Amino acid sequence: MKVLYFSWIKDNIGKNEEDLSLNDNIKTISDLINYLITINENYKKAFSDISIIRFSKNMNLVNIDEMIDNDDEIAFFPPMTGG
């Protein structure tokens, strides 16, 4: 699975993308976040308030309970604003 990070999420984690192989226990974006925050304090800080993070799966906006698998591209980014 390719995981992309944008804006302050990227800044906190220290990378803009990574490739992960997920085990069978990670079925949703929520599960993925719960896994990521166990990696280190940078991930924990980046995902400390998931209410202000948006998610996409294969370039489509999705909810935190969206089902995922190893062939997906998941992106995490702050809310978009217009102007």
ABEGO torsion letter per residue (X at the ends): XBBBBBEAAAAAAGBABBBBBBBAABABAAAAAAAAAAABAAAAAAAABAAABBBBBGGBBBBAABBBBAABBBBBBBBBBBX
